Amino acid sequence: MPAPPYLRIVEDVKARVARGELKEGDRVPSTRRLAQDWGVALATAAKALTVLAQEGVVRAEPRVGTLVTSWRPGAGPRAQAGARRLGGGEHELTRERVVAVAVEMADAEGLAAVSMRGVAGRLGASTMSLYRHVRDKDDLVGLMIDAVLGEFPLPEEPPPGWRARLELSARLQWAAYRRHPWLAWVTSLTRPRPSPGLLRHTEWALAAVDGHGLAPDAMMRIHILLYSYVQGIAANLELEQQAQAATGLTDEEWMDRNAPYPALLAQGGYPTFVKVVEDLGGDFELDLDRLFEFGLRPLLDGLALIIERG
């Protein structure tokens, strides 16, 4: 009976280390690269890296990747334990390291791939050791949110004028979503998390429109509207990442194979859509960055009618 795919990946990486193709400190292929090279799901590739970390073959290094340790084939349990310690292990665990590895996993595989067990495995530590640093996965996700928003901090001194302040906040949020697509799916409007990073943007937006004679509910709605605009577009970043992983096709490749839905359009009833598509002549690219830019200025123009009217 053939070995399961994740074990074949594990044995392949070990063999490459044994042959000297991968040396101590070298980066091993990322989860996404392994999934592509082996034709497996991201979860399968992630499981392989977790097993390799548990066996002391690799270690996760935040903002660097997964690196080969001093592990060598045929080493006894004591030597393998030493490799795990050199790779990090429980005695070097910190909250910051746990969060950084969780963010790295979410960036590469999506938030669904992040679990306490998976993060511990990637760190070469026991699952229980993580609970000395975070309460549970929900706590971990909250810390992840603050960590990635902290990469794009709001300045100490805001620019002059409400419009410049709101635009800056929107652009910083977009940059965070762009780098970390999973973020849009854990920042709920209806069930907001008590996140210092998110609350700083709320405070910034409310302070930007304060002093213009607006009612409190209008101030809050302006903040929510701008936040929803950025988050709503950003939600498609994670969806596209998941779709590419599942199909192996980029959005353009998928559209080439499926657009313009011939069977559906053949039924009739969509004359305007057909006309617009024909007039475009295939010269339309749904670029989310351009869409964000396209709508931001008109949105701020519309808010000006409310804010400057007071």
Backbone as CSV, one residue per row, in Angstrom:
resi,resn,N_x,N_y,N_z,CA_x,CA_y,CA_z,C_x,C_y,C_z
1,MET,0.853,-1.195,0.000,0.000,0.000,0.000,0.887,1.243,0.000
2,PRO,0.689,2.162,-0.953,1.561,3.338,-1.024,1.387,4.243,0.190
3,ALA,2.468,4.927,0.533,2.417,5.851,1.665,1.523,7.030,1.312
4,PRO,0.855,7.628,2.305,0.031,8.805,2.031,0.892,9.944,1.500
5,PRO,0.299,10.862,0.737,1.083,11.924,0.092,1.944,12.739,1.050
6,TYR,1.416,13.054,2.237,2.208,13.896,3.132,3.483,13.185,3.579
7,LEU,3.409,11.856,3.753,4.600,11.109,4.152,5.611,11.028,3.015
8,ARG,5.127,10.987,1.782,6.052,10.976,0.648,6.828,12.296,0.587
9,ILE,6.141,13.384,0.904,6.832,14.682,0.947,7.859,14.690,2.071
10,VAL,7.463,14.175,3.236,8.376,14.110,4.381,9.635,13.333,4.018
11,GLU,9.456,12.158,3.430,10.608,11.323,3.089,11.469,11.968,2.009
12,ASP,10.847,12.688,1.093,11.613,13.362,0.044,12.495,14.457,0.634
13,VAL,11.941,15.249,1.551,12.734,16.311,2.175,13.878,15.704,2.983
14,LYS,13.583,14.642,3.724,14.638,13.978,4.500,15.746,13.463,3.575
15,ALA,15.349,12.893,2.452,16.344,12.366,1.511,17.208,13.482,0.945
16,ARG,16.605,14.621,0.675,17.372,15.753,0.146,18.350,16.286,1.189
17,VAL,17.942,16.250,2.458,18.857,16.644,3.532,20.001,15.641,3.622
18,ALA,19.667,14.353,3.544,20.690,13.305,3.644,21.707,13.409,2.510
19,ARG,21.250,13.777,1.323,22.158,13.887,0.172,22.938,15.196,0.168
20,GLY,22.582,16.088,1.071,23.281,17.365,1.121,22.711,18.418,0.194
21,GLU,21.593,18.101,-0.459,20.965,19.098,-1.327,20.365,20.232,-0.504
22,LEU,19.897,19.877,0.679,19.408,20.871,1.628,20.315,20.822,2.848
23,LYS,20.939,21.941,3.153,21.876,22.004,4.271,21.265,22.784,5.425
24,GLU,21.889,22.660,6.579,21.402,23.370,7.757,21.297,24.867,7.460
25,GLY,20.133,25.428,7.758,19.894,26.849,7.510,19.254,27.141,6.171
26,ASP,19.218,26.143,5.263,18.564,26.347,3.966,17.050,26.408,4.147
27,ARG,16.405,27.176,3.293,14.940,27.220,3.298,14.388,26.025,2.537
28,VAL,13.384,25.400,3.103,12.689,24.344,2.374,11.544,24.991,1.602
29,PRO,11.027,24.324,0.587,9.929,24.919,-0.177,8.747,25.277,0.718
30,SER,8.062,26.344,0.364,6.900,26.781,1.130,5.746,25.798,0.970
31,THR,4.745,25.962,1.804,3.554,25.118,1.710,2.948,25.182,0.320
32,ARG,2.813,26.389,-0.188,2.192,26.560,-1.506,3.044,25.916,-2.599
33,ARG,4.369,26.061,-2.494,5.243,25.472,-3.503,5.190,23.947,-3.447
34,LEU,5.195,23.391,-2.240,5.089,21.937,-2.101,3.774,21.429,-2.686
35,ALA,2.698,22.164,-2.416,1.393,21.752,-2.938,1.395,21.744,-4.464
36,GLN,2.022,22.750,-5.054,2.090,22.822,-6.517,2.986,21.726,-7.084
37,ASP,4.162,21.542,-6.479,5.119,20.569,-7.001,4.604,19.137,-6.903
38,TRP,3.865,18.842,-5.836,3.405,17.478,-5.603,1.957,17.259,-6.029
39,GLY,1.291,18.323,-6.441,-0.095,18.182,-6.866,-1.023,17.767,-5.743
40,VAL,-0.795,18.338,-4.542,-1.612,17.993,-3.380,-2.279,19.249,-2.835
41,ALA,-3.201,19.053,-1.907,-3.874,20.178,-1.270,-2.912,20.903,-0.332
42,LEU,-3.218,22.169,-0.067,-2.387,22.934,0.861,-2.331,22.273,2.233
43,ALA,-3.456,21.704,2.667,-3.491,21.053,3.978,-2.527,19.875,4.036
44,THR,-2.400,19.154,2.929,-1.479,18.014,2.883,-0.033,18.485,2.981
45,ALA,0.292,19.533,2.228,1.650,20.083,2.282,1.951,20.639,3.669
46,ALA,0.952,21.293,4.271,1.145,21.846,5.616,1.380,20.732,6.629
47,LYS,0.667,19.622,6.479,0.848,18.490,7.390,2.259,17.924,7.270
48,ALA,2.787,17.881,6.052,4.147,17.382,5.852,5.158,18.260,6.586
49,LEU,5.013,19.578,6.474,5.935,20.477,7.165,5.798,20.357,8.676
50,THR,4.570,20.140,9.139,4.357,19.968,10.575,5.068,18.721,11.083
51,VAL,4.951,17.615,10.348,5.628,16.374,10.743,7.144,16.571,10.731
52,LEU,7.649,17.246,9.717,9.089,17.502,9.642,9.564,18.337,10.830
53,ALA,8.744,19.302,11.243,9.103,20.113,12.407,9.057,19.282,13.679
54,GLN,8.043,18.425,13.803,7.926,17.582,14.992,9.095,16.611,15.110
55,GLU,9.631,16.186,13.976,10.759,15.257,13.986,12.103,15.978,14.056
56,GLY,12.060,17.308,14.118,13.292,18.068,14.271,14.072,18.284,12.993
57,VAL,13.456,18.017,11.845,14.154,18.171,10.566,14.174,19.634,10.132
58,VAL,13.091,20.354,10.413,12.985,21.756,10.021,12.504,22.572,11.211
59,ARG,12.647,23.873,11.083,12.138,24.789,12.094,11.523,25.993,11.388
60,ALA,10.512,26.559,11.997,9.870,27.748,11.443,10.573,28.983,11.971
61,GLU,10.966,29.847,11.080,11.613,31.101,11.457,10.735,32.239,10.962
62,PRO,10.067,32.958,11.880,9.165,34.030,11.467,9.833,35.015,10.524
63,ARG,9.089,35.394,9.479,9.505,36.353,8.454,10.680,35.855,7.610
64,VAL,11.064,34.605,7.790,12.132,34.018,6.980,11.605,32.816,6.213
65,GLY,10.951,31.907,6.918,10.420,30.703,6.295,10.732,29.484,7.134
66,THR,10.658,28.323,6.515,10.950,27.062,7.191,12.354,26.628,6.804
67,LEU,13.208,26.450,7.814,14.629,26.194,7.586,15.014,24.795,8.056
68,VAL,16.047,24.248,7.431,16.591,22.952,7.829,17.379,23.121,9.123
69,THR,17.226,22.163,10.047,17.971,22.185,11.305,19.253,21.361,11.155
70,SER,19.850,21.009,12.289,21.065,20.187,12.278,20.751,18.697,12.217
71,TRP,19.495,18.357,11.998,19.073,16.947,11.944,19.865,16.175,10.893
72,ARG,20.175,14.935,11.230,20.831,14.042,10.281,20.172,12.672,10.335
73,PRO,20.058,11.985,9.205,19.413,10.664,9.203,20.185,9.677,10.058
74,GLY,19.447,8.831,10.753,20.077,7.811,11.578,20.477,8.295,12.948
75,ALA,20.257,9.591,13.225,20.620,10.105,14.546,19.685,9.528,15.597
76,GLY,20.205,9.296,16.773,19.403,8.746,17.860,18.441,9.770,18.414
77,PRO,17.568,9.338,19.318,16.566,10.240,19.895,17.183,11.465,20.555
78,ARG,18.352,11.286,21.223,18.961,12.425,21.904,19.424,13.477,20.897
79,ALA,20.033,13.016,19.797,20.496,13.961,18.777,19.325,14.646,18.093
80,GLN,18.253,13.878,17.839,17.087,14.479,17.202,16.436,15.497,18.126
81,ALA,16.418,15.197,19.418,15.873,16.165,20.370,16.712,17.431,20.371
82,GLY,18.038,17.258,20.228,18.906,18.427,20.152,18.610,19.267,18.933
83,ALA,18.333,18.612,17.805,17.980,19.354,16.590,16.703,20.140,16.797
84,ARG,15.739,19.542,17.503,14.491,20.262,17.762,14.751,21.474,18.643
85,ARG,15.657,21.314,19.624,15.948,22.455,20.486,16.626,23.565,19.705
86,LEU,17.552,23.189,18.810,18.197,24.199,17.984,17.198,24.859,17.053
87,GLY,16.167,24.123,16.684,15.152,24.666,15.798,14.144,25.523,16.519
88,GLY,14.273,25.698,17.777,13.319,26.520,18.512,12.931,25.790,19.765
89,GLY,11.915,24.917,19.645,11.507,24.131,20.795,10.773,24.965,21.820
90,GLU,10.346,24.285,22.874,9.481,24.937,23.839,10.208,25.980,24.672
91,HIS,11.512,25.758,24.937,12.189,26.690,25.832,12.405,28.049,25.196
92,GLU,12.282,28.157,23.867,12.457,29.439,23.197,11.129,30.048,22.764
93,LEU,10.032,29.425,23.131,8.737,29.954,22.727,8.459,31.286,23.408
94,THR,7.951,32.219,22.631,7.444,33.483,23.149,6.107,33.740,22.475
95,ARG,5.334,34.624,23.052,4.057,34.967,22.426,4.291,35.525,21.028
96,GLU,5.303,36.366,20.881,5.581,36.980,19.582,5.920,35.921,18.539
97,ARG,6.680,34.907,18.936,7.076,33.863,17.985,5.873,33.014,17.589
98,VAL,5.029,32.694,18.549,3.823,31.923,18.255,2.943,32.687,17.264
99,VAL,2.743,33.970,17.525,1.893,34.789,16.659,2.505,34.913,15.269
100,ALA,3.809,35.133,15.199,4.464,35.304,13.903,4.337,34.055,13.040
101,VAL,4.501,32.883,13.639,4.375,31.641,12.873,2.924,31.429,12.440
102,ALA,1.974,31.760,13.309,0.560,31.640,12.942,0.225,32.555,11.766
103,VAL,0.752,33.769,11.776,0.533,34.698,10.662,1.143,34.140,9.380
104,GLU,2.337,33.595,9.499,3.001,33.015,8.329,2.171,31.876,7.740
105,MET,1.610,31.043,8.605,0.771,29.939,8.133,-0.495,30.465,7.466
106,ALA,-1.127,31.466,8.076,-2.355,32.025,7.507,-2.082,32.681,6.159
107,ASP,-0.954,33.365,6.039,-0.600,34.001,4.770,-0.414,32.965,3.668
108,ALA,0.208,31.852,4.003,0.541,30.843,2.998,-0.616,29.908,2.691
109,GLU,-1.424,29.582,3.720,-2.410,28.514,3.564,-3.842,28.939,3.848
110,GLY,-4.033,30.168,4.319,-5.362,30.607,4.717,-5.581,30.396,6.201
111,LEU,-6.507,31.144,6.759,-6.733,31.094,8.204,-7.208,29.722,8.665
112,ALA,-7.913,28.998,7.800,-8.425,27.681,8.186,-7.304,26.714,8.535
113,ALA,-6.105,26.968,8.017,-4.974,26.073,8.288,-4.368,26.309,9.661
114,VAL,-4.744,27.407,10.308,-4.145,27.753,11.596,-4.917,27.068,12.722
115,SER,-4.231,26.241,13.457,-4.789,25.607,14.650,-3.699,25.596,15.707
116,MET,-4.090,25.422,16.949,-3.092,25.374,18.015,-2.125,24.215,17.771
117,ARG,-2.665,23.088,17.363,-1.821,21.925,17.106,-0.887,22.165,15.921
118,GLY,-1.429,22.778,14.861,-0.615,23.026,13.682,0.508,24.011,13.945
119,VAL,0.210,25.086,14.680,1.240,26.073,15.005,2.312,25.440,15.882
120,ALA,1.877,24.648,16.867,2.844,23.977,17.739,3.743,23.049,16.934
121,GLY,3.133,22.304,16.011,3.923,21.399,15.193,4.938,22.134,14.350
122,ARG,4.533,23.265,13.778,5.455,24.035,12.946,6.610,24.599,13.777
123,LEU,6.347,24.838,15.063,7.379,25.354,15.958,8.213,24.238,16.586
124,GLY,7.813,22.983,16.365,8.522,21.877,16.987,8.289,21.812,18.481
125,ALA,7.097,22.242,18.907,6.764,22.269,20.331,5.488,21.471,20.565
126,SER,5.188,21.205,21.821,3.946,20.511,22.144,2.786,21.497,22.097
127,THR,1.599,20.971,21.810,0.424,21.839,21.742,0.178,22.536,23.072
128,MET,0.323,21.809,24.173,0.041,22.385,25.483,0.970,23.549,25.809
129,SER,2.185,23.534,25.252,3.127,24.615,25.563,2.644,25.959,25.037
130,LEU,1.812,25.947,23.984,1.308,27.206,23.435,0.376,27.912,24.401
131,TYR,-0.312,27.133,25.242,-1.297,27.728,26.140,-0.648,28.531,27.267
132,ARG,0.659,28.476,27.367,1.349,29.359,28.310,1.496,30.763,27.731
133,HIS,1.228,30.894,26.432,1.427,32.179,25.754,0.134,32.761,25.188
134,VAL,-0.809,31.904,24.798,-2.116,32.361,24.314,-3.190,31.491,24.949
135,ARG,-4.371,32.077,25.178,-5.431,31.336,25.869,-6.021,30.238,24.994
136,ASP,-6.287,30.575,23.733,-6.916,29.638,22.809,-6.768,30.197,21.401
137,LYS,-7.384,29.540,20.422,-7.232,30.009,19.047,-7.842,31.390,18.860
138,ASP,-8.964,31.660,19.512,-9.591,32.969,19.363,-8.656,34.069,19.857
139,ASP,-7.996,33.814,20.962,-7.016,34.766,21.483,-5.859,34.919,20.499
140,LEU,-5.429,33.805,19.922,-4.339,33.837,18.948,-4.713,34.677,17.732
141,VAL,-5.929,34.498,17.229,-6.365,35.265,16.059,-6.396,36.759,16.383
142,GLY,-6.867,37.106,17.582,-6.865,38.510,17.978,-5.464,39.101,17.989
143,LEU,-4.511,38.338,18.473,-3.121,38.800,18.484,-2.562,38.897,17.067
144,MET,-2.992,37.982,16.203,-2.564,38.037,14.803,-3.063,39.317,14.133
145,ILE,-4.311,39.686,14.415,-4.875,40.910,13.840,-4.041,42.117,14.245
146,ASP,-3.759,42.222,15.536,-2.990,43.372,16.016,-1.580,43.380,15.436
147,ALA,-1.002,42.191,15.274,0.361,42.111,14.747,0.429,42.623,13.312
148,VAL,-0.520,42.211,12.471,-0.437,42.603,11.064,-0.861,44.057,10.860
149,LEU,-1.815,44.543,11.652,-2.160,45.960,11.559,-1.001,46.825,12.034
150,GLY,-0.220,46.288,12.972,0.941,47.017,13.463,2.030,47.199,12.427
151,GLU,1.964,46.433,11.340,2.934,46.603,10.258,2.669,47.877,9.464
152,PHE,1.459,48.431,9.616,1.067,49.638,8.883,0.488,50.639,9.886
153,PRO,1.328,51.194,10.744,0.823,52.035,11.832,0.319,53.395,11.358
154,LEU,-0.689,53.871,12.040,-1.136,55.245,11.837,-0.100,56.183,12.445
155,PRO,0.140,57.327,11.835,1.173,58.234,12.353,0.742,58.905,13.653
156,GLU,1.727,59.344,14.409,1.432,60.063,15.648,0.711,61.374,15.353
157,GLU,1.166,62.068,14.319,0.557,63.338,13.935,-0.285,63.137,12.679
158,PRO,-1.590,63.320,12.769,-2.438,63.124,11.586,-2.255,64.250,10.580
159,PRO,-2.493,63.969,9.307,-2.433,65.030,8.301,-3.594,66.004,8.505
160,PRO,-3.493,67.206,7.972,-4.574,68.185,8.159,-5.809,67.827,7.335
161,GLY,-6.970,68.028,7.929,-8.215,67.831,7.195,-8.786,66.435,7.350
162,TRP,-10.114,66.370,7.462,-10.779,65.081,7.664,-10.557,64.140,6.488
163,ARG,-10.560,64.694,5.269,-10.462,63.840,4.081,-9.117,63.125,4.021
164,ALA,-8.042,63.851,4.260,-6.713,63.234,4.225,-6.578,62.171,5.306
165,ARG,-7.203,62.399,6.447,-7.119,61.433,7.543,-7.870,60.147,7.203
166,LEU,-9.083,60.297,6.675,-9.855,59.105,6.316,-9.193,58.343,5.172
167,GLU,-8.659,59.071,4.206,-8.004,58.406,3.080,-6.775,57.630,3.542
168,LEU,-6.001,58.219,4.440,-4.814,57.534,4.942,-5.197,56.254,5.673
169,SER,-6.224,56.323,6.504,-6.672,55.130,7.226,-7.109,54.045,6.255
170,ALA,-7.872,54.424,5.231,-8.341,53.448,4.247,-7.169,52.796,3.520
171,ARG,-6.178,53.580,3.165,-5.033,53.039,2.418,-4.177,52.116,3.288
172,LEU,-4.032,52.452,4.554,-3.262,51.588,5.447,-3.997,50.268,5.686
173,GLN,-5.313,50.343,5.824,-6.080,49.107,5.973,-5.963,48.249,4.713
174,TRP,-6.070,48.880,3.552,-5.959,48.134,2.293,-4.587,47.463,2.184
175,ALA,-3.543,48.171,2.575,-2.197,47.594,2.522,-2.098,46.368,3.426
176,ALA,-2.728,46.431,4.604,-2.704,45.285,5.518,-3.469,44.103,4.930
177,TYR,-4.634,44.368,4.353,-5.409,43.297,3.718,-4.647,42.713,2.530
178,ARG,-3.963,43.572,1.799,-3.245,43.126,0.601,-2.128,42.155,0.975
179,ARG,-1.433,42.451,2.062,-0.333,41.587,2.494,-0.849,40.342,3.208
180,HIS,-1.991,40.475,3.881,-2.533,39.369,4.679,-4.010,39.170,4.312
181,PRO,-4.299,38.477,3.210,-5.676,38.381,2.709,-6.685,37.818,3.702
182,TRP,-6.261,36.966,4.619,-7.177,36.368,5.593,-7.762,37.395,6.557
183,LEU,-7.119,38.545,6.672,-7.514,39.543,7.667,-8.952,40.012,7.475
184,ALA,-9.390,40.120,6.215,-10.744,40.623,5.956,-11.821,39.701,6.502
185,TRP,-11.474,38.440,6.739,-12.473,37.466,7.185,-12.557,37.350,8.701
186,VAL,-11.735,38.072,9.415,-11.774,37.980,10.882,-12.039,39.339,11.516
187,THR,-12.435,40.305,10.705,-12.730,41.642,11.220,-14.201,41.941,10.957
188,SER,-15.063,41.315,11.733,-16.506,41.398,11.526,-17.064,42.754,11.949
189,LEU,-18.027,43.241,11.159,-18.726,44.474,11.521,-19.727,44.235,12.636
190,THR,-20.486,43.159,12.511,-21.577,42.914,13.447,-21.108,42.308,14.763
191,ARG,-19.927,41.664,14.738,-19.374,41.085,15.962,-17.900,41.475,16.074
192,PRO,-17.665,42.763,16.298,-16.279,43.249,16.296,-15.458,42.674,17.443
193,ARG,-14.199,42.418,17.152,-13.276,41.921,18.172,-12.730,43.092,18.991
194,PRO,-12.458,42.864,20.270,-11.835,43.914,21.088,-10.346,44.018,20.766
195,SER,-10.053,44.526,19.580,-8.676,44.586,19.091,-8.135,46.006,19.194
196,PRO,-7.022,46.205,19.889,-6.423,47.546,19.935,-6.105,48.089,18.548
197,GLY,-5.634,47.216,17.650,-5.297,47.668,16.304,-6.504,48.180,15.550
198,LEU,-7.621,47.456,15.633,-8.845,47.897,14.971,-9.411,49.145,15.638
199,LEU,-9.341,49.179,16.963,-9.902,50.319,17.685,-9.131,51.600,17.388
200,ARG,-7.841,51.482,17.099,-7.071,52.674,16.734,-7.608,53.288,15.445
201,HIS,-8.011,52.442,14.494,-8.585,52.972,13.253,-9.960,53.585,13.507
202,THR,-10.723,52.994,14.416,-12.017,53.574,14.773,-11.824,54.951,15.401
203,GLU,-10.912,55.037,16.359,-10.626,56.309,17.022,-10.149,57.348,16.014
204,TRP,-9.296,56.922,15.096,-8.745,57.826,14.077,-9.863,58.395,13.205
205,ALA,-10.770,57.529,12.752,-11.850,57.971,11.867,-12.814,58.898,12.595
206,LEU,-13.169,58.556,13.826,-14.099,59.398,14.576,-13.475,60.756,14.887
207,ALA,-12.194,60.757,15.238,-11.514,62.023,15.518,-11.420,62.880,14.261
208,ALA,-11.310,62.222,13.094,-11.190,62.961,11.834,-12.443,63.771,11.533
209,VAL,-13.611,63.229,11.887,-14.866,63.922,11.554,-15.458,64.650,12.758
210,ASP,-14.779,64.573,13.893,-15.255,65.287,15.077,-15.110,66.794,14.862
211,GLY,-16.024,67.547,15.446,-15.951,68.998,15.332,-16.619,69.564,14.097
212,HIS,-17.337,68.725,13.359,-18.036,69.192,12.156,-19.547,69.274,12.370
213,GLY,-19.972,69.215,13.611,-21.392,69.351,13.904,-22.218,68.123,13.585
214,LEU,-21.578,66.974,13.465,-22.296,65.745,13.131,-22.858,65.094,14.387
215,ALA,-24.004,64.451,14.232,-24.574,63.677,15.330,-23.703,62.440,15.555
216,PRO,-23.685,61.911,16.781,-22.852,60.737,17.067,-23.132,59.555,16.146
217,ASP,-24.421,59.306,15.817,-24.716,58.164,14.954,-24.190,58.390,13.538
218,ALA,-24.187,59.638,13.075,-23.642,59.939,11.748,-22.133,59.724,11.731
219,MET,-21.462,60.123,12.797,-20.016,59.917,12.888,-19.684,58.427,12.823
220,MET,-20.444,57.632,13.571,-20.181,56.196,13.593,-20.474,55.563,12.237
221,ARG,-21.536,56.004,11.576,-21.877,55.427,10.267,-20.827,55.776,9.211
222,ILE,-20.267,56.957,9.294,-19.205,57.334,8.355,-18.011,56.397,8.521
223,HIS,-17.637,56.162,9.765,-16.527,55.232,10.023,-16.846,53.838,9.484
224,ILE,-18.044,53.340,9.782,-18.421,51.986,9.370,-18.496,51.882,7.849
225,LEU,-19.001,52.918,7.201,-19.125,52.900,5.743,-17.753,52.811,5.075
226,LEU,-16.820,53.615,5.536,-15.476,53.589,4.949,-14.794,52.253,5.226
227,TYR,-14.931,51.783,6.452,-14.339,50.497,6.826,-14.918,49.373,5.973
228,SER,-16.240,49.400,5.769,-16.904,48.355,4.985,-16.467,48.380,3.532
229,TYR,-16.229,49.564,3.006,-15.777,49.677,1.619,-14.449,48.941,1.431
230,VAL,-13.503,49.212,2.309,-12.181,48.591,2.184,-12.275,47.084,2.436
231,GLN,-12.943,46.709,3.513,-13.037,45.293,3.864,-13.794,44.503,2.809
232,GLY,-14.842,45.100,2.250,-15.660,44.391,1.264,-14.880,44.006,0.024
233,ILE,-14.056,44.914,-0.474,-13.224,44.581,-1.631,-12.140,43.583,-1.221
234,ALA,-11.574,43.804,-0.040,-10.473,42.953,0.415,-10.899,41.507,0.626
235,ALA,-12.170,41.272,0.929,-12.633,39.900,1.155,-12.389,39.018,-0.066
236,ASN,-12.347,39.625,-1.244,-12.120,38.854,-2.467,-10.675,38.381,-2.601
237,LEU,-9.759,38.999,-1.871,-8.359,38.585,-1.947,-8.190,37.157,-1.435
238,GLU,-8.793,36.865,-0.290,-8.699,35.520,0.280,-9.465,34.512,-0.571
239,LEU,-10.633,34.923,-1.080,-11.408,34.023,-1.936,-10.612,33.633,-3.178
240,GLU,-9.927,34.602,-3.765,-9.131,34.317,-4.956,-7.952,33.415,-4.618
241,GLN,-7.330,33.656,-3.476,-6.210,32.811,-3.056,-6.670,31.368,-2.874
242,GLN,-7.833,31.183,-2.260,-8.370,29.840,-2.064,-8.724,29.194,-3.398
243,ALA,-9.304,29.976,-4.304,-9.696,29.438,-5.607,-8.481,29.008,-6.416
244,GLN,-7.419,29.794,-6.364,-6.202,29.420,-7.086,-5.618,28.129,-6.531
245,ALA,-5.654,27.996,-5.191,-5.122,26.777,-4.580,-5.952,25.561,-4.966
246,ALA,-7.275,25.747,-5.076,-8.161,24.619,-5.371,-8.129,24.219,-6.841
247,THR,-7.991,25.206,-7.744,-8.090,24.921,-9.178,-6.752,24.924,-9.901
248,GLY,-5.767,25.592,-9.305,-4.488,25.734,-9.994,-4.530,26.763,-11.103
249,LEU,-5.613,27.550,-11.168,-5.784,28.554,-12.218,-5.798,29.948,-11.615
250,THR,-5.179,30.903,-12.299,-5.323,32.294,-11.899,-6.715,32.768,-12.287
251,ASP,-7.099,33.951,-11.805,-8.424,34.460,-12.146,-8.564,34.674,-13.653
252,GLU,-7.486,35.140,-14.305,-7.545,35.348,-15.751,-7.694,34.019,-16.489
253,GLU,-6.950,33.000,-16.052,-7.054,31.686,-16.692,-8.445,31.096,-16.511
254,TRP,-9.001,31.289,-15.307,-10.351,30.769,-15.053,-11.368,31.464,-15.946
255,MET,-11.258,32.797,-16.073,-12.190,33.547,-16.910,-12.081,33.118,-18.370
256,ASP,-10.860,32.858,-18.825,-10.679,32.424,-20.214,-11.422,31.122,-20.491
257,ARG,-11.500,30.272,-19.473,-12.148,28.972,-19.659,-13.656,29.016,-19.428
258,ASN,-14.130,30.012,-18.671,-15.537,30.019,-18.272,-16.351,31.186,-18.820
259,ALA,-15.735,32.302,-19.112,-16.479,33.472,-19.582,-16.718,33.362,-21.081
260,PRO,-17.795,33.983,-21.582,-18.817,34.685,-20.805,-20.046,33.823,-20.540
261,TYR,-19.880,32.688,-19.944,-20.976,31.809,-19.542,-21.916,31.513,-20.714
262,PRO,-21.408,30.900,-21.765,-22.184,30.741,-23.009,-23.555,30.115,-22.812
263,ALA,-23.638,29.041,-22.027,-24.927,28.354,-21.875,-25.965,29.268,-21.234
264,LEU,-25.554,30.029,-20.230,-26.489,30.919,-19.544,-26.910,32.063,-20.448
265,LEU,-25.959,32.659,-21.145,-26.280,33.796,-22.004,-27.126,33.376,-23.198
266,ALA,-26.981,32.131,-23.615,-27.761,31.648,-24.754,-29.252,31.622,-24.449
267,GLN,-29.607,31.622,-23.174,-31.019,31.614,-22.792,-31.675,32.976,-23.007
268,GLY,-30.853,34.006,-23.213,-31.388,35.343,-23.421,-31.734,36.028,-22.117
269,GLY,-32.148,37.294,-22.231,-32.561,38.038,-21.044,-31.484,38.924,-20.458
270,TYR,-30.303,38.965,-21.082,-29.214,39.779,-20.539,-28.598,40.647,-21.644
271,PRO,-29.404,41.391,-22.374,-28.880,42.116,-23.541,-27.844,43.180,-23.192
272,THR,-28.037,43.883,-22.087,-27.090,44.937,-21.734,-25.738,44.348,-21.356
273,PHE,-25.777,43.276,-20.591,-24.530,42.614,-20.204,-23.773,42.137,-21.439
274,VAL,-24.488,41.497,-22.353,-23.851,40.992,-23.571,-23.246,42.138,-24.368
275,LYS,-23.990,43.244,-24.480,-23.497,44.394,-25.247,-22.228,44.971,-24.626
276,VAL,-22.238,45.133,-23.299,-21.064,45.702,-22.628,-19.853,44.790,-22.802
277,VAL,-20.059,43.487,-22.641,-18.950,42.539,-22.807,-18.411,42.594,-24.231
278,GLU,-19.307,42.650,-25.202,-18.860,42.722,-26.596,-18.116,44.017,-26.871
279,ASP,-18.611,45.130,-26.307,-17.944,46.419,-26.507,-16.559,46.442,-25.857
280,LEU,-16.429,45.731,-24.747,-15.119,45.658,-24.095,-14.121,44.894,-24.955
281,GLY,-14.619,43.953,-25.720,-13.749,43.194,-26.610,-12.676,42.409,-25.889
282,GLY,-12.994,41.950,-24.695,-12.012,41.182,-23.928,-10.949,42.036,-23.277
283,ASP,-11.157,43.362,-23.303,-10.137,44.270,-22.777,-10.547,44.823,-21.411
284,PHE,-10.965,43.940,-20.517,-11.323,44.369,-19.166,-10.655,43.446,-18.156
285,GLU,-9.941,44.038,-17.233,-9.254,43.265,-16.205,-9.801,43.664,-14.844
286,LEU,-10.328,42.694,-14.124,-10.862,42.971,-12.793,-9.707,42.949,-11.796
287,ASP,-9.051,44.080,-11.683,-7.915,44.236,-10.785,-8.419,44.877,-9.494
288,LEU,-8.246,44.201,-8.374,-8.807,44.694,-7.117,-8.136,45.980,-6.647
289,ASP,-6.862,46.152,-6.933,-6.200,47.406,-6.569,-6.809,48.578,-7.338
290,ARG,-7.052,48.369,-8.617,-7.657,49.432,-9.425,-9.092,49.692,-8.989
291,LEU,-9.797,48.634,-8.612,-11.166,48.805,-8.130,-11.184,49.623,-6.840
292,PHE,-10.246,49.336,-5.947,-10.134,50.106,-4.701,-9.904,51.584,-5.003
293,GLU,-8.979,51.864,-5.912,-8.690,53.251,-6.272,-9.882,53.903,-6.964
294,PHE,-10.563,53.140,-7.814,-11.689,53.667,-8.582,-12.800,54.185,-7.669
295,GLY,-13.038,53.487,-6.558,-14.159,53.854,-5.707,-13.830,54.754,-4.539
296,LEU,-12.553,54.836,-4.153,-12.215,55.567,-2.932,-12.519,57.054,-3.050
297,ARG,-12.103,57.676,-4.137,-12.328,59.119,-4.276,-13.819,59.456,-4.338
298,PRO,-14.627,58.759,-5.167,-16.066,59.060,-5.154,-16.713,58.850,-3.785
299,LEU,-16.241,57.844,-3.043,-16.791,57.625,-1.708,-16.487,58.816,-0.805
300,LEU,-15.267,59.302,-0.845,-14.908,60.464,-0.031,-15.654,61.713,-0.499
301,ASP,-15.870,61.825,-1.819,-16.659,62.951,-2.331,-18.076,62.914,-1.762
302,GLY,-18.647,61.716,-1.709,-19.991,61.584,-1.157,-20.034,61.901,0.327
303,LEU,-19.017,61.457,1.059,-18.963,61.749,2.493,-18.804,63.245,2.742
304,ALA,-18.156,63.939,1.808,-17.975,65.384,1.965,-19.321,66.098,2.038
305,LEU,-20.312,65.605,1.299,-21.639,66.221,1.326,-22.269,66.125,2.708
306,ILE,-21.914,65.070,3.438,-22.461,64.882,4.786,-21.628,65.642,5.815
307,ILE,-20.313,65.485,5.733,-19.431,66.039,6.763,-19.397,67.563,6.708
308,GLU,-19.286,68.118,5.516,-19.129,69.567,5.406,-20.456,70.305,5.524
309,ARG,-21.544,69.550,5.409,-22.855,70.146,5.651,-23.115,70.247,7.149
310,GLY,-22.490,69.289,7.910,-22.602,69.303,9.361,-23.963,68.905,9.873
